[in-house]
Amino acid sequence: MANSFGYGGVATCAGLCAMSGQPVNRGDRVYRPRQGKSRTSNACAVILAAAIEIEARPGR
């Protein structure tokens, strides 16, 4: 899953973070799945940028 999420941007609607389950609000910094020629099953999923930053901290 981590390799398919590579596009950073801003949430355009509310939802849930696919990684942490936390609420995503419009305007939050998020990562989205890379878009290919065909639509994937996780095309609407987002991961909060803050969730990735927490996981990337040393010692985690």
C-alpha angles and dihedrals in degrees: 000000000000093000093053093054108076111124116096120204146117126295111252094194140015122273143121130293110250091214105042104017090232119142117268116213127201108273096027116135108254144166119232133196115271111259118236134176093284128044112252127214091253096048093119095045122110135187119210111243088225091059091055092046091053092050092048094057115115113259096032 
